[in-house]
Amino acid sequence: MNTQTILVVGGTGELGRPVARQLLADGFEVRLLARDVERARTLLGPDVKYFAGDVDNPDAIEPALEGSTGVHVSLRGGSDPDELDHVEHRGTARVAELAARQGISRLTYLSGMLVAEDAEIPGDRAKFRAERAIQQSGVPHTIFRPTYFMETLPRHVQGKLAIVLGRQPHPLHMVAASDFARMVSRSFRTPEAANRRFFVHGPEAITIPDALRMYCSLVEPGKRVVSMPLGFMSVVDTLFMHGQLRSTLQLMRVMQRVDERGDPSEANEVLGAPKTMLRQWCEKQRAPRFEQHSLPH
Ligand SMILES: NC(=O)c1ccc[n+]([C@@H]2O[C@H](COP(=O)([O-])OP(=O)(O)OC[C@H]3O[C@@H](n4cnc5c(N)ncnc54)[C@H](OP(=O)(O)O)[C@@H]3O)[C@@H](O)[C@H]2O)c1
């Protein structure tokens, strides 16, 4: 039986929850460091052991790490560059340093495909510094640089529209969070995954506009896919949206220009390739709606 204990940091997040659930399903003991334990319990249920605290606070991280064999970090640090650095870089560096001190045998980290020292997007620069801090901490680690997640598609839907910011002409091998979660879970049991950085791609390439057309036809019928010019949306964001879209617009401006990054073959070989096709993923999103609708009134 598998008795490893894994602490998930950021386990309440969109991409952290599937990892926590997969680890439980694979027989790991799972812990969560959560800022709001009651909310976390509502999301992830009673099988997880919860520790209150945030990544700012070593006194909260230490007891959560004590007795753990591994830790998975899946953080998002807001939209302001200072806050991003504070949470994603410094928060991750703190976890890595404490993990190294406690002899944790593996730290896995959710990074991103555009991460670079001189990246245009502040979050990608923060993640680069986080990756470097992990490498320098000495804790055995596996860094994941996934492409666009299928889970991001619903965020494009606003009212009756599914909005593409810019033209987004580049095909992306979108990946399902459940496939990513299986790879993370497997990495904790795979010695060859130690001290490696893996690019993660899904099985088929599709542009964001085409993916949204499929998503809408299967999950959100009646929604119309429209492309909004980036310059126009920047003006709308400044005048009417208090800059809420700034980081998304930055990301979309870069993605409009550059191709998908990375070669997933090492990840596929060591951890098993993602298999979920976009159509299958969309059909799964639809299933709970049918269950809901078929409930007796
Ligand atoms: N979407 C994509 O296609 C994609 C692709 C590659 C990489 N990524 C990256 O994946 C990461 C995670 O994304 P997501 O969608 O899962 O984000 P999310 O849903 O916003 O979740 C972020 C998590 O970080 C936690 N958190 C934030 N500040 C914290 C702090 N100070 N201390 C402790 N926990 C804190 C949040 O906890 P609370 O519940 O307490 O708020 C939450 O659990 C992001 O960095 C994103 O850039 C995304």
The ligand as an SDF file (V2000), in Angstrom:
LIG
                    3D

 48 52  0  0  0  0  0  0  0  0999 V2000
   -4.8890   28.1100  -17.0340 N   0  0  0  0  0  0  0  0  0  0  0  0
   -3.8670   27.6860  -17.7470 C   0  0  0  0  0  0  0  0  0  0  0  0
   -4.0300   27.3710  -18.9210 O   0  0  0  0  0  0  0  0  0  0  0  0
   -2.5050   27.5820  -17.1020 C   0  0  0  0  0  0  0  0  0  0  0  0
   -1.4520   26.9980  -17.8430 C   0  0  0  0  0  0  0  0  0  0  0  0
   -0.2030   26.8650  -17.2240 C   0  0  0  0  0  0  0  0  0  0  0  0
   -0.0090   27.3310  -15.9340 C   0  0  0  0  0  0  0  0  0  0  0  0
   -1.0510   27.9150  -15.2520 N   0  0  0  0  0  0  0  0  0  0  0  0
   -0.7920   28.4000  -13.8880 C   0  0  0  0  0  0  0  0  0  0  0  0
   -1.4010   27.5630  -12.9370 O   0  0  0  0  0  0  0  0  0  0  0  0
   -1.4100   28.2510  -11.6790 C   0  0  0  0  0  0  0  0  0  0  0  0
   -2.6500   27.8580  -10.8940 C   0  0  0  0  0  0  0  0  0  0  0  0
   -3.7870   28.2320  -11.6310 O   0  0  0  0  0  0  0  0  0  0  0  0
   -5.2750   28.0370  -11.0460 P   0  0  0  0  0  0  0  0  0  0  0  0
   -6.1990   28.2990  -12.1800 O   0  0  0  0  0  0  0  0  0  0  0  0
   -5.3650   26.7650  -10.2850 O   0  0  0  0  0  0  0  0  0  0  0  0
   -5.3440   29.2790  -10.0290 O   0  0  0  0  0  0  0  0  0  0  0  0
   -6.4750   29.5490   -8.9420 P   0  0  0  0  0  0  0  0  0  0  0  0
   -7.7070   28.7900   -9.2050 O   0  0  0  0  0  0  0  0  0  0  0  0
   -6.5630   31.0450   -8.8130 O   0  0  0  0  0  0  0  0  0  0  0  0
   -5.8320   28.9490   -7.5910 O   0  0  0  0  0  0  0  0  0  0  0  0
   -4.7480   29.5540   -6.9710 C   0  0  0  0  0  0  0  0  0  0  0  0
   -4.4330   28.8760   -5.6480 C   0  0  0  0  0  0  0  0  0  0  0  0
   -3.3950   29.6220   -5.0150 O   0  0  0  0  0  0  0  0  0  0  0  0
   -3.7640   29.7820   -3.6310 C   0  0  0  0  0  0  0  0  0  0  0  0
   -3.1070   30.9550   -3.0670 N   0  0  0  0  0  0  0  0  0  0  0  0
   -3.0160   32.2060   -3.5680 C   0  0  0  0  0  0  0  0  0  0  0  0
   -2.3220   33.0010   -2.7390 N   0  0  0  0  0  0  0  0  0  0  0  0
   -1.9400   32.2180   -1.6950 C   0  0  0  0  0  0  0  0  0  0  0  0
   -1.1940   32.4480   -0.5070 C   0  0  0  0  0  0  0  0  0  0  0  0
   -0.6850   33.6480   -0.2070 N   0  0  0  0  0  0  0  0  0  0  0  0
   -0.9850   31.4120    0.3390 N   0  0  0  0  0  0  0  0  0  0  0  0
   -1.5020   30.1890    0.0760 C   0  0  0  0  0  0  0  0  0  0  0  0
   -2.2330   29.9070   -1.0270 N   0  0  0  0  0  0  0  0  0  0  0  0
   -2.4480   30.9180   -1.8930 C   0  0  0  0  0  0  0  0  0  0  0  0
   -5.2900   29.9490   -3.6890 C   0  0  0  0  0  0  0  0  0  0  0  0
   -5.8030   29.7270   -2.4020 O   0  0  0  0  0  0  0  0  0  0  0  0
   -7.1910   30.3930   -1.8930 P   0  0  0  0  0  0  0  0  0  0  0  0
   -8.2380   29.3690   -2.1230 O   0  0  0  0  0  0  0  0  0  0  0  0
   -6.9270   30.6420   -0.4670 O   0  0  0  0  0  0  0  0  0  0  0  0
   -7.4030   31.6610   -2.6840 O   0  0  0  0  0  0  0  0  0  0  0  0
   -5.6350   28.8520   -4.6770 C   0  0  0  0  0  0  0  0  0  0  0  0
   -5.6760   27.6060   -4.0400 O   0  0  0  0  0  0  0  0  0  0  0  0
   -1.3260   29.7490  -12.0330 C   0  0  0  0  0  0  0  0  0  0  0  0
   -0.1110   30.2670  -11.5640 O   0  0  0  0  0  0  0  0  0  0  0  0
   -1.3790   29.7660  -13.5510 C   0  0  0  0  0  0  0  0  0  0  0  0
   -0.6070   30.8130  -14.0940 O   0  0  0  0  0  0  0  0  0  0  0  0
   -2.2840   28.0180  -15.8040 C   0  0  0  0  0  0  0  0  0  0  0  0
  1  2  1  0
  2  3  2  0
  2  4  1  0
  4  5  1  0
  4 48  2  0
  5  6  2  0
  6  7  1  0
  7  8  2  0
  8  9  1  0
  8 48  1  0
  9 10  1  0
  9 46  1  0
 10 11  1  0
 11 12  1  0
 11 44  1  0
 12 13  1  0
 13 14  1  0
 14 15  2  0
 14 16  1  0
 14 17  1  0
 17 18  1  0
 18 19  2  0
 18 20  1  0
 18 21  1  0
 21 22  1  0
 22 23  1  0
 23 24  1  0
 23 42  1  0
 24 25  1  0
 25 26  1  0
 25 36  1  0
 26 27  1  0
 26 35  1  0
 27 28  2  0
 28 29  1  0
 29 30  1  0
 29 35  2  0
 30 31  1  0
 30 32  2  0
 32 33  1  0
 33 34  2  0
 34 35  1  0
 36 37  1  0
 36 42  1  0
 37 38  1  0
 38 39  2  0
 38 40  1  0
 38 41  1  0
 42 43  1  0
 44 45  1  0
 44 46  1  0
 46 47  1  0
M  CHG  2   8   1  16  -1
M  END
$$$$
